Amino acid sequence: MEQKQQDFLVDLLKTPSPSSMEMKIQKKWIQYVKPYADEIRTDNAGNAIGVLNPDADFKILLAGHCDEIALVVTRVDDHGFICADKMGGVNPKAAVGMKVTILGQGGTLTGVIGVNAQHHGGLKGDFGLDDLFIDCGAQSREEVEKYVQVGDLAVYKLEPEFLMDRYISGRGLDNRTGAFIVAEVLRKLSEKDLNVGVYAASTVNEETNMGGAYFAAAGLEPTMAIACDVTFATDYPHVNKQKHGDVRLEKGPVLAKGAPINIKINRMLEKTAQSLDMDVQYELTPRMTGTDADKMRLTGRGVPIGLVSLPLRYMHSPVETVSIQDMDEEIELLVEMIASMTGNESLNPLED
C-alpha cells in the first residue's frame, strides 16, 4: 500500500462515522474518489457512489459501508452523568474504561465510561450498557445540556495503530476498510479500458438497518453486486475453530458460500485468484450473509450477489485488527476480475 492510500485509510479511520451520521466521512470519500470517477452520485440515504463507464449495459455495484457502531445518549441525570444505549452492535464489556467523543448538537465533549471500582465490588456477572455511564466532568444536567441532547451519538476516542508494520488496529475497521477498498478498486480501474460499468458505493446505515445498500441497489438496478465487508478471523487464542471455522489474517480475502450467493460470481472470483496465484478463504452463509449483500439482493427484480470479506480480529471492539496485505489482495482480486469481464457474462446458474 502506497503512502497516499495509507494516509487516506487512516483519515477515514480517524473520522467519526456512526450509523445515521456519516456525512463528514462521505465528503472525504467523495473528495478522494472524484478525480478518478466519470461521475459522482449521491442519494437521499446518504450514499456516495463513484461511477466508471456509466453508459455500459452491464453494471457492477461494489458496496462497502462507511458507518461504525456507536453509543446513543438516552438520558442525562441531575449530576451530569450520561446514560447511553447501542447504535449498532456495541459490546458492553469492551466499553468499560474507554474514553469517548460525544458528537453533541452544541459541540463535542470528551467523556470516560466509568465503572465501580473493584474495591467496591466492581462489575459482576453479565451486565449491559444500562449498568454503565459516561462521565464528562460536568456537575449538573444543565451543564451537559449546553452541548448534548438525547439522541446524540458517541464513538470511542482512540487513534488507529499500526502493529509491526503488518496490521492496522482501531475502532470501526468494520467497515471503513470496505469503503476504502471500493474506492481503491475504482481508482485502479480508472486506468483500464472497461467493458462494464462500475459503481463503487460507500454505503450508510449497515450497522443498524442496511438501508443504504437498499437505496443504492434500488436506485442503480445493477446487473450484479458485490458487498465488500469484514468477517470473523479465528486465528487468535481461545476461539473455537471447530465451531467458527478457520479464517486467518494474511491468508487472503474471504469468499462467502451459501444460498444467497451467486455461484457464477464466486467462480469468476476463484478463477481470477488462481490466475494471480492468490489464496482465498471461505466462510459459510447458509441463509443470510448479515451484510449489505442481503438488501442489495432483494431489490428490483433481484440482484445476483457476491460477498468478499476482509478477515478481522476482535469484531465490534475498540481494537479491531486487519492485515494490510489482505486489503491489498482484495483490491487486486476485484480489479483483475472486473477488468477481465466482457460484459456478456451470464449469471444464470442454469446456463453453461
BAPAMI-127401 format. One record per residue (C-alpha): residue number from 1; residue in one letter; y, z, x. Coordinates in Angstrom, 2 decimals. Each point is the difference from the previous one (the first is absolute). Example, Ala and Ser with C-alpha at 12.3 -4.5 7.8 and 13.67 -1.06 7.14 Angstrom:
BEGIN
@n:1, res:a, yy:-4.50, zz:7.80, xx:12.30
@n:2, res:s, yy:3.44, zz:-0.66, xx:1.37
// end
This chain:
BEGIN
@n:1, res:m, yy:0.00, zz:0.00, xx:0.00
@n:2, res:e, yy:3.36, zz:-1.07, xx:1.45
@n:3, res:q, yy:2.89, zz:2.47, xx:0.26
@n:4, res:k, yy:2.08, zz:-1.61, xx:-2.78
@n:5, res:q, yy:-2.90, zz:0.26, xx:-2.43
@n:6, res:q, yy:-0.79, zz:3.55, xx:1.09
@n:7, res:d, yy:3.63, zz:0.99, xx:-0.57
@n:8, res:f, yy:-0.15, zz:-1.51, xx:-3.50
@n:9, res:l, yy:-3.17, zz:1.94, xx:-0.80
@n:10, res:v, yy:1.51, zz:3.27, xx:1.23
@n:11, res:d, yy:3.15, zz:-0.65, xx:-2.01
@n:12, res:l, yy:-2.09, zz:-0.45, xx:-3.15
@n:13, res:l, yy:-1.88, zz:3.21, xx:0.72
@n:14, res:k, yy:3.21, zz:1.96, xx:0.51
@n:15, res:t, yy:1.52, zz:-1.23, xx:-3.26
@n:16, res:p, yy:-0.72, zz:2.21, xx:-3.03
@n:17, res:s, yy:-1.67, zz:-2.11, xx:-2.70
@n:18, res:p, yy:-1.49, zz:2.25, xx:-2.67
@n:19, res:s, yy:-1.51, zz:-1.76, xx:-2.98
@n:20, res:s, yy:2.85, zz:-0.98, xx:-2.39
@n:21, res:m, yy:2.58, zz:0.24, xx:2.81
@n:22, res:e, yy:-0.85, zz:-2.93, xx:2.28
@n:23, res:m, yy:3.39, zz:-1.78, xx:-0.01
@n:24, res:k, yy:1.08, zz:0.96, xx:3.53
@n:25, res:i, yy:-3.24, zz:-1.07, xx:1.67
@n:26, res:q, yy:-0.12, zz:-3.22, xx:-2.01
@n:27, res:k, yy:3.44, zz:-1.00, xx:1.25
@n:28, res:k, yy:-1.16, zz:0.53, xx:3.58
@n:29, res:w, yy:-3.15, zz:-2.02, xx:-0.67
@n:30, res:i, yy:2.03, zz:-2.87, xx:-1.45
@n:31, res:q, yy:2.40, zz:0.03, xx:2.94
@n:32, res:y, yy:-2.93, zz:-0.35, xx:2.42
@n:33, res:v, yy:-1.87, zz:-2.68, xx:-1.96
@n:34, res:k, yy:2.95, zz:-2.14, xx:-1.08
@n:35, res:p, yy:0.34, zz:-2.10, xx:3.20
@n:36, res:y, yy:-3.63, zz:-1.14, xx:-0.30
@n:37, res:a, yy:-0.30, zz:-0.62, xx:-3.75
@n:38, res:d, yy:0.87, zz:-3.11, xx:-1.99
@n:39, res:e, yy:1.02, zz:2.28, xx:-2.86
@n:40, res:i, yy:0.41, zz:3.70, xx:-0.72
@n:41, res:r, yy:-0.74, zz:1.17, xx:-3.51
@n:42, res:t, yy:0.33, zz:3.35, xx:-1.71
@n:43, res:d, yy:-0.88, zz:1.20, xx:-3.49
@n:44, res:n, yy:0.82, zz:2.74, xx:-2.47
@n:45, res:a, yy:-2.77, zz:2.26, xx:1.33
@n:46, res:g, yy:1.62, zz:0.05, xx:3.45
@n:47, res:n, yy:-2.46, zz:-2.25, xx:1.83
@n:48, res:a, yy:1.23, zz:-2.02, xx:2.99
@n:49, res:i, yy:-1.75, zz:-3.33, xx:0.55
@n:50, res:g, yy:0.33, zz:-2.43, xx:2.90
@n:51, res:v, yy:-1.11, zz:-3.55, xx:-0.81
@n:52, res:l, yy:-1.26, zz:-2.85, xx:2.18
@n:53, res:n, yy:-0.67, zz:-3.52, xx:-1.32
@n:54, res:p, yy:1.03, zz:0.79, xx:-3.59
@n:55, res:d, yy:-0.78, zz:-3.51, xx:-1.29
@n:56, res:a, yy:-3.73, zz:0.29, xx:0.75
@n:57, res:d, yy:-2.34, zz:0.11, xx:-3.01
@n:58, res:f, yy:-2.43, zz:2.42, xx:1.66
@n:59, res:k, yy:1.78, zz:3.38, xx:0.22
@n:60, res:i, yy:-1.18, zz:3.01, xx:2.02
@n:61, res:l, yy:1.49, zz:3.40, xx:-0.78
@n:62, res:l, yy:-0.24, zz:2.60, xx:2.77
@n:63, res:a, yy:0.91, zz:3.50, xx:-1.18
@n:64, res:g, yy:0.66, zz:3.07, xx:2.13
@n:65, res:h, yy:1.62, zz:2.92, xx:-1.80
@n:66, res:c, yy:2.97, zz:1.72, xx:1.61
@n:67, res:d, yy:0.08, zz:3.23, xx:-2.02
@n:68, res:e, yy:-1.21, zz:3.34, xx:1.32
@n:69, res:i, yy:-1.16, zz:3.19, xx:-1.67
@n:70, res:a, yy:2.66, zz:2.64, xx:-0.57
@n:71, res:l, yy:0.94, zz:3.22, xx:-1.76
@n:72, res:v, yy:2.12, zz:0.04, xx:-3.16
@n:73, res:v, yy:2.29, zz:2.91, xx:-0.84
@n:74, res:t, yy:-1.03, zz:1.73, xx:-3.22
@n:75, res:r, yy:2.14, zz:3.16, xx:0.00
@n:76, res:v, yy:2.49, zz:2.06, xx:2.00
@n:77, res:d, yy:-0.24, zz:3.77, xx:-0.45
@n:78, res:d, yy:2.89, zz:2.44, xx:-0.14
@n:79, res:h, yy:-0.23, zz:0.72, xx:3.74
@n:80, res:g, yy:0.12, zz:-3.67, xx:1.06
@n:81, res:f, yy:-3.70, zz:-0.52, xx:0.68
@n:82, res:i, yy:-1.23, zz:-3.44, xx:-1.08
@n:83, res:c, yy:-3.25, zz:-0.68, xx:-1.84
@n:84, res:a, yy:-1.61, zz:-3.43, xx:0.28
@n:85, res:d, yy:-2.90, zz:-2.08, xx:-1.26
@n:86, res:k, yy:-1.79, zz:-3.12, xx:1.28
@n:87, res:m, yy:1.40, zz:-3.51, xx:0.01
@n:88, res:g, yy:-3.28, zz:-1.60, xx:1.05
@n:89, res:g, yy:-3.02, zz:1.62, xx:1.61
@n:90, res:v, yy:1.56, zz:2.88, xx:1.96
@n:91, res:n, yy:-2.49, zz:2.45, xx:1.52
@n:92, res:p, yy:1.41, zz:3.55, xx:-0.49
@n:93, res:k, yy:-1.92, zz:1.36, xx:2.97
@n:94, res:a, yy:1.61, zz:-2.58, xx:2.29
@n:95, res:a, yy:3.45, zz:0.94, xx:-1.32
@n:96, res:v, yy:-0.10, zz:3.65, xx:1.10
@n:97, res:g, yy:2.58, zz:0.72, xx:2.69
@n:98, res:m, yy:1.46, zz:-3.52, xx:0.04
@n:99, res:k, yy:3.68, zz:-0.94, xx:0.17
@n:100, res:v, yy:1.29, zz:-2.35, xx:-2.69
@n:101, res:t, yy:3.02, zz:-2.15, xx:-0.68
@n:102, res:i, yy:1.15, zz:0.19, xx:-3.60
@n:103, res:l, yy:1.67, zz:-3.24, xx:-1.07
@n:104, res:g, yy:2.44, zz:1.64, xx:-2.39
@n:105, res:q, yy:2.42, zz:-1.65, xx:-2.40
@n:106, res:g, yy:2.83, zz:1.81, xx:1.78
@n:107, res:g, yy:-1.30, zz:-0.53, xx:3.56
@n:108, res:t, yy:-3.00, zz:0.84, xx:2.12
@n:109, res:l, yy:-1.22, zz:3.52, xx:0.70
@n:110, res:t, yy:-2.48, zz:1.24, xx:2.58
@n:111, res:g, yy:-2.51, zz:2.55, xx:-1.21
@n:112, res:v, yy:-3.17, zz:1.74, xx:1.07
@n:113, res:i, yy:-3.09, zz:0.55, xx:-2.10
@n:114, res:g, yy:-0.37, zz:3.73, xx:0.19
@n:115, res:v, yy:-3.22, zz:1.96, xx:-0.19
@n:116, res:n, yy:-0.85, zz:3.65, xx:-0.37
@n:117, res:a, yy:-0.67, zz:1.48, xx:3.45
@n:118, res:q, yy:-3.62, zz:0.64, xx:0.90
@n:119, res:h, yy:1.01, zz:3.64, xx:0.59
@n:120, res:h, yy:0.88, zz:0.17, xx:-3.71
@n:121, res:g, yy:-3.17, zz:-1.69, xx:-1.19
@n:122, res:g, yy:0.81, zz:-3.66, xx:0.71
@n:123, res:l, yy:-1.36, zz:-2.75, xx:-2.23
@n:124, res:k, yy:-3.46, zz:0.62, xx:-1.35
@n:125, res:g, yy:-2.59, zz:-2.44, xx:-1.31
@n:126, res:d, yy:1.10, zz:-3.12, xx:-1.82
@n:127, res:f, yy:3.69, zz:-0.36, xx:-0.65
@n:128, res:g, yy:2.35, zz:-2.67, xx:-1.29
@n:129, res:l, yy:3.59, zz:-1.02, xx:0.48
@n:130, res:d, yy:0.97, zz:2.46, xx:-2.73
@n:131, res:d, yy:-0.97, zz:2.75, xx:2.47
@n:132, res:l, yy:2.47, zz:-1.36, xx:2.59
@n:133, res:f, yy:3.77, zz:-0.32, xx:0.14
@n:134, res:i, yy:2.76, zz:-1.65, xx:2.03
@n:135, res:d, yy:2.57, zz:2.19, xx:1.76
@n:136, res:c, yy:3.26, zz:-1.82, xx:0.84
@n:137, res:g, yy:1.85, zz:3.11, xx:1.10
@n:138, res:a, yy:1.92, zz:0.20, xx:-3.27
@n:139, res:q, yy:0.75, zz:3.33, xx:-1.67
@n:140, res:s, yy:0.36, zz:-1.15, xx:-3.60
@n:141, res:r, yy:-0.93, zz:-2.74, xx:-2.45
@n:142, res:e, yy:3.64, zz:-1.07, xx:-0.15
@n:143, res:e, yy:0.10, zz:-0.60, xx:3.76
@n:144, res:v, yy:-3.07, zz:-2.24, xx:-0.11
@n:145, res:e, yy:1.14, zz:-1.90, xx:-3.07
@n:146, res:k, yy:3.05, zz:-1.30, xx:1.86
@n:147, res:y, yy:-2.52, zz:-2.27, xx:1.73
@n:148, res:v, yy:-3.28, zz:-0.03, xx:-1.91
@n:149, res:q, yy:-1.03, zz:-0.72, xx:-3.58
@n:150, res:v, yy:-3.32, zz:0.21, xx:-1.77
@n:151, res:g, yy:-1.81, zz:-3.27, xx:0.72
@n:152, res:d, yy:1.37, zz:-0.46, xx:3.52
@n:153, res:l, yy:-2.58, zz:-0.86, xx:2.64
@n:154, res:a, yy:-0.92, zz:1.50, xx:3.36
@n:155, res:v, yy:-2.01, zz:-1.34, xx:2.95
@n:156, res:y, yy:-1.38, zz:1.72, xx:3.08
@n:157, res:k, yy:2.54, zz:0.18, xx:2.82
@n:158, res:l, yy:-1.65, zz:-1.22, xx:3.18
@n:159, res:e, yy:0.12, zz:-2.97, xx:2.34
@n:160, res:p, yy:-2.81, zz:-2.50, xx:0.66
@n:161, res:e, yy:-1.81, zz:0.64, xx:3.27
@n:162, res:f, yy:-1.95, zz:-2.25, xx:2.35
@n:163, res:l, yy:-3.29, zz:1.48, xx:1.21
@n:164, res:m, yy:-1.19, zz:-1.20, xx:3.44
@n:165, res:d, yy:1.91, zz:-3.27, xx:-0.63
@n:166, res:r, yy:-2.97, zz:-0.94, xx:-2.18
@n:167, res:y, yy:0.56, zz:1.56, xx:-3.40
@n:168, res:i, yy:3.02, zz:0.77, xx:-2.14
@n:169, res:s, yy:0.16, zz:3.12, xx:-2.15
@n:170, res:g, yy:2.38, zz:1.22, xx:-2.68
@n:171, res:r, yy:0.64, zz:0.26, xx:-3.71
@n:172, res:g, yy:-0.28, zz:-2.93, xx:-2.36
@n:173, res:l, yy:-1.99, zz:-2.39, xx:2.17
@n:174, res:d, yy:-1.66, zz:-0.46, xx:-3.37
@n:175, res:n, yy:1.30, zz:-2.55, xx:-0.50
@n:176, res:r, yy:3.13, zz:-0.92, xx:1.86
@n:177, res:t, yy:-2.40, zz:-1.44, xx:2.55
@n:178, res:g, yy:-1.05, zz:-2.44, xx:-2.75
@n:179, res:a, yy:3.59, zz:-1.01, xx:-0.69
@n:180, res:f, yy:0.39, zz:-0.54, xx:3.76
@n:181, res:i, yy:-3.20, zz:-2.08, xx:0.20
@n:182, res:v, yy:0.96, zz:-2.41, xx:-2.79
@n:183, res:a, yy:3.45, zz:-0.44, xx:1.59
@n:184, res:e, yy:-1.62, zz:-0.84, xx:3.34
@n:185, res:v, yy:-2.45, zz:-2.42, xx:-1.60
@n:186, res:l, yy:2.94, zz:-1.82, xx:-1.56
@n:187, res:r, yy:1.92, zz:-0.03, xx:3.28
@n:188, res:k, yy:-2.89, zz:-1.54, xx:1.90
@n:189, res:l, yy:-0.85, zz:-2.50, xx:-2.75
@n:190, res:s, yy:3.61, zz:-1.18, xx:-0.01
@n:191, res:e, yy:-0.77, zz:-1.75, xx:3.30
@n:192, res:k, yy:-2.90, zz:-2.00, xx:-1.49
@n:193, res:d, yy:-0.40, zz:-3.02, xx:-2.29
@n:194, res:l, yy:-1.47, zz:1.40, xx:-3.18
@n:195, res:n, yy:-1.96, zz:-1.65, xx:-2.80
@n:196, res:v, yy:0.37, zz:3.04, xx:-2.25
@n:197, res:g, yy:2.86, zz:2.09, xx:-1.27
@n:198, res:v, yy:0.25, zz:3.53, xx:1.38
@n:199, res:y, yy:1.62, zz:2.86, xx:-1.90
@n:200, res:a, yy:0.18, zz:3.12, xx:2.17
@n:201, res:a, yy:0.91, zz:2.93, xx:-2.23
@n:202, res:s, yy:1.10, zz:3.50, xx:0.87
@n:203, res:t, yy:-1.00, zz:1.63, xx:-3.28
@n:204, res:v, yy:1.12, zz:3.24, xx:-1.61
@n:205, res:n, yy:-1.54, zz:2.87, xx:-1.96
@n:206, res:e, yy:-3.60, zz:-0.37, xx:1.22
@n:207, res:e, yy:-0.36, zz:3.74, xx:0.60
@n:208, res:t, yy:0.87, zz:0.79, xx:-3.61
@n:209, res:n, yy:-0.73, zz:-2.90, xx:-2.37
@n:210, res:m, yy:-0.46, zz:-3.31, xx:1.93
@n:211, res:g, yy:2.65, zz:-1.53, xx:-2.23
@n:212, res:g, yy:1.59, zz:-1.89, xx:2.89
@n:213, res:a, yy:-3.17, zz:-1.99, xx:0.62
@n:214, res:y, yy:-0.24, zz:-0.88, xx:-3.67
@n:215, res:f, yy:3.60, zz:-1.24, xx:-0.11
@n:216, res:a, yy:-0.52, zz:-2.06, xx:3.17
@n:217, res:a, yy:-3.19, zz:-1.71, xx:-1.10
@n:218, res:a, yy:1.08, zz:-0.49, xx:-3.60
@n:219, res:g, yy:3.25, zz:-1.59, xx:1.14
@n:220, res:l, yy:-1.50, zz:-2.25, xx:2.68
@n:221, res:e, yy:-3.32, zz:-0.99, xx:-1.64
@n:222, res:p, yy:-1.72, zz:-0.44, xx:3.39
@n:223, res:t, yy:-3.18, zz:-1.95, xx:0.58
@n:224, res:m, yy:-1.39, zz:2.96, xx:1.94
@n:225, res:a, yy:1.23, zz:3.36, xx:1.22
@n:226, res:i, yy:-0.85, zz:2.30, xx:2.89
@n:227, res:a, yy:1.01, zz:3.64, xx:0.08
@n:228, res:c, yy:0.73, zz:1.36, xx:3.48
@n:229, res:d, yy:-0.49, zz:3.74, xx:-0.21
@n:230, res:v, yy:-1.67, zz:2.83, xx:1.93
@n:231, res:t, yy:-3.44, zz:1.53, xx:-0.37
@n:232, res:f, yy:-1.74, zz:3.17, xx:1.12
@n:233, res:a, yy:-1.01, zz:0.11, xx:3.65
@n:234, res:t, yy:-2.98, zz:2.29, xx:0.52
@n:235, res:d, yy:-0.01, zz:0.23, xx:3.79
@n:236, res:y, yy:1.19, zz:3.58, xx:0.44
@n:237, res:p, yy:-1.78, zz:3.38, xx:-0.15
@n:238, res:h, yy:-1.51, zz:1.43, xx:-3.19
@n:239, res:v, yy:-0.07, zz:-3.26, xx:-2.01
@n:240, res:n, yy:-3.28, zz:-0.74, xx:-1.76
@n:241, res:k, yy:-0.66, zz:-3.61, xx:1.05
@n:242, res:q, yy:-3.14, zz:-0.17, xx:-2.11
@n:243, res:k, yy:2.13, zz:0.65, xx:-3.08
@n:244, res:h, yy:3.25, zz:-1.73, xx:0.98
@n:245, res:g, yy:-1.15, zz:-2.82, xx:2.28
@n:246, res:d, yy:0.71, zz:-0.78, xx:3.63
@n:247, res:v, yy:3.52, zz:-1.41, xx:0.46
@n:248, res:r, yy:1.66, zz:0.36, xx:3.38
@n:249, res:l, yy:3.34, zz:-0.60, xx:1.64
@n:250, res:e, yy:0.04, zz:-2.93, xx:2.44
@n:251, res:k, yy:-3.02, zz:-1.60, xx:-1.66
@n:252, res:g, yy:1.97, zz:-2.55, xx:-1.97
@n:253, res:p, yy:1.37, zz:-0.60, xx:-3.52
@n:254, res:v, yy:-2.02, zz:1.21, xx:-2.98
@n:255, res:l, yy:-1.10, zz:-2.42, xx:-2.73
@n:256, res:a, yy:-0.84, zz:1.33, xx:-3.46
@n:257, res:k, yy:-3.23, zz:-0.93, xx:-1.73
@n:258, res:g, yy:-0.58, zz:0.58, xx:-3.69
@n:259, res:a, yy:0.29, zz:-1.37, xx:-3.51
@n:260, res:p, yy:3.80, zz:-0.52, xx:0.04
@n:261, res:i, yy:-0.02, zz:-1.96, xx:3.27
@n:262, res:n, yy:-0.20, zz:-3.79, xx:0.04
@n:263, res:i, yy:-2.95, zz:-0.86, xx:2.24
@n:264, res:k, yy:1.50, zz:-3.30, xx:1.14
@n:265, res:i, yy:3.14, zz:1.72, xx:1.31
@n:266, res:n, yy:-2.22, zz:2.34, xx:2.00
@n:267, res:r, yy:-1.97, zz:-2.93, xx:1.37
@n:268, res:m, yy:3.20, zz:-1.64, xx:1.22
@n:269, res:l, yy:1.05, zz:3.25, xx:1.67
@n:270, res:e, yy:-3.41, zz:0.45, xx:1.62
@n:271, res:k, yy:-0.09, zz:-3.60, xx:1.24
@n:272, res:t, yy:3.46, zz:0.42, xx:1.50
@n:273, res:a, yy:-0.99, zz:3.27, xx:1.69
@n:274, res:q, yy:-3.04, zz:-1.71, xx:1.51
@n:275, res:s, yy:2.17, zz:-2.83, xx:1.36
@n:276, res:l, yy:2.26, zz:2.62, xx:1.63
@n:277, res:d, yy:-2.96, zz:2.02, xx:1.31
@n:278, res:m, yy:1.47, zz:2.93, xx:-1.94
@n:279, res:d, yy:-1.93, zz:2.93, xx:-1.40
@n:280, res:v, yy:0.48, zz:0.92, xx:-3.63
@n:281, res:q, yy:-1.16, zz:3.08, xx:-1.88
@n:282, res:y, yy:-0.90, zz:0.49, xx:-3.65
@n:283, res:e, yy:0.67, zz:2.43, xx:-2.81
@n:284, res:l, yy:-1.54, zz:0.04, xx:-3.46
@n:285, res:t, yy:2.11, zz:-0.33, xx:-3.15
@n:286, res:p, yy:-2.67, zz:-0.25, xx:-2.70
@n:287, res:r, yy:2.26, zz:0.26, xx:-3.08
@n:288, res:m, yy:3.63, zz:0.22, xx:1.10
@n:289, res:t, yy:1.80, zz:-0.13, xx:3.33
@n:290, res:g, yy:2.63, zz:2.67, xx:-0.68
@n:291, res:t, yy:2.64, zz:-2.33, xx:1.46
@n:292, res:d, yy:2.55, zz:-2.60, xx:-1.09
@n:293, res:a, yy:-2.90, zz:-2.47, xx:-0.18
@n:294, res:d, yy:-1.13, zz:1.51, xx:-3.31
@n:295, res:k, yy:3.29, zz:-0.73, xx:-1.76
@n:296, res:m, yy:0.44, zz:-3.46, xx:1.52
@n:297, res:r, yy:-3.51, zz:-1.01, xx:-1.08
@n:298, res:l, yy:0.73, zz:0.65, xx:-3.66
@n:299, res:t, yy:3.25, zz:-1.95, xx:-0.37
@n:300, res:g, yy:0.38, zz:-3.30, xx:-1.83
@n:301, res:r, yy:-3.30, zz:-1.86, xx:-0.30
@n:302, res:g, yy:-1.45, zz:2.19, xx:2.73
@n:303, res:v, yy:0.55, zz:-0.23, xx:3.76
@n:304, res:p, yy:-2.82, zz:-0.13, xx:2.59
@n:305, res:i, yy:0.60, zz:2.83, xx:2.46
@n:306, res:g, yy:-0.91, zz:1.21, xx:3.45
@n:307, res:l, yy:0.76, zz:3.31, xx:1.67
@n:308, res:v, yy:0.54, zz:0.31, xx:3.75
@n:309, res:s, yy:0.59, zz:3.56, xx:1.12
@n:310, res:l, yy:1.12, zz:1.82, xx:3.11
@n:311, res:p, yy:-2.22, zz:2.94, xx:1.05
@n:312, res:l, yy:2.06, zz:3.19, xx:-0.32
@n:313, res:r, yy:-0.75, zz:3.60, xx:0.93
@n:314, res:y, yy:1.23, zz:3.02, xx:-1.98
@n:315, res:m, yy:0.91, zz:-1.82, xx:-3.24
@n:316, res:h, yy:2.98, zz:1.45, xx:-1.93
@n:317, res:s, yy:0.87, zz:2.50, xx:2.70
@n:318, res:p, yy:3.19, zz:0.19, xx:2.10
@n:319, res:v, yy:-1.94, zz:-1.28, xx:3.03
@n:320, res:e, yy:-1.73, zz:-3.15, xx:-1.22
@n:321, res:t, yy:-1.23, zz:-1.91, xx:3.04
@n:322, res:v, yy:-0.81, zz:-3.68, xx:0.60
@n:323, res:s, yy:-0.76, zz:-2.31, xx:2.91
@n:324, res:i, yy:2.58, zz:-2.51, xx:1.24
@n:325, res:q, yy:-2.87, zz:-2.29, xx:1.00
@n:326, res:d, yy:-1.38, zz:0.01, xx:-3.55
@n:327, res:m, yy:3.42, zz:-0.96, xx:-1.36
@n:328, res:d, yy:0.30, zz:-2.88, xx:2.44
@n:329, res:e, yy:-3.48, zz:-1.24, xx:-0.86
@n:330, res:e, yy:0.60, zz:0.16, xx:-3.76
@n:331, res:i, yy:3.16, zz:-2.04, xx:0.43
@n:332, res:e, yy:-1.83, zz:-2.55, xx:2.16
@n:333, res:l, yy:-2.88, zz:-0.24, xx:-2.48
@n:334, res:l, yy:2.26, zz:-0.74, xx:-2.96
@n:335, res:v, yy:2.20, zz:-2.42, xx:1.93
@n:336, res:e, yy:-2.94, zz:-2.05, xx:1.24
@n:337, res:m, yy:-1.75, zz:-0.09, xx:-3.36
@n:338, res:i, yy:3.09, zz:-1.11, xx:-1.92
@n:339, res:a, yy:1.08, zz:-2.52, xx:2.65
@n:340, res:s, yy:-3.42, zz:-1.67, xx:-0.17
@n:341, res:m, yy:-0.04, zz:-0.40, xx:-3.79
@n:342, res:t, yy:0.30, zz:-3.47, xx:-1.54
@n:343, res:g, yy:1.25, zz:1.08, xx:-3.41
@n:344, res:n, yy:-3.09, zz:-1.56, xx:-1.62
@n:345, res:e, yy:-2.25, zz:3.04, xx:0.36
@n:346, res:s, yy:-2.04, zz:0.97, xx:-3.06
@n:347, res:l, yy:-0.17, zz:3.72, xx:-0.71
@n:348, res:n, yy:-2.59, zz:-0.45, xx:-2.75
@n:349, res:p, yy:-3.14, zz:1.86, xx:1.15
@n:350, res:l, yy:-2.19, zz:-2.47, xx:-1.95
@n:351, res:e, yy:1.32, zz:-3.04, xx:1.87
@n:352, res:d, yy:-1.37, zz:-0.92, xx:3.42
// end
